[in-house]
Amino acid sequence: MDLLQFVLMLVTMIVGIVALVGIPALAIMVVRYLKLKERELTFRMQSGEGSQDRQVALEERVKHLEQTLASLDRDVRVKIGIERTDLLEGPDAPSQAERPPVRTR
């Protein structure tokens, strides 16, 4: 019986020491992991905002260029080979040759 009590006491002490040291260490690891994930999320959000800002700035520049080209005189547009309707239509719009003829009375 003494041997069984000794083994039981030894196992209890080992489990107690592991719990005493392991639980705080595990808590520290969890807290550090969660802080790392929080930093990653804030970095992703900030980098996402930056790419959206760049996209908006690029769209504004393109719109300004289109307006500038559309405001050119007719003779200048003819010289550089563009027409106003080409600028106002999207890239999927049919070209002048593909359009059906317009009927007049």
PyMOL commands that set and color helices and strands:
alter all, ss='L'
color gray80, all
select helices_A, chain A and resi 2-70+74-80+84-88
alter helices_A, ss='H'
color red, helices_A
deselect
rebuild
show_as cartoon
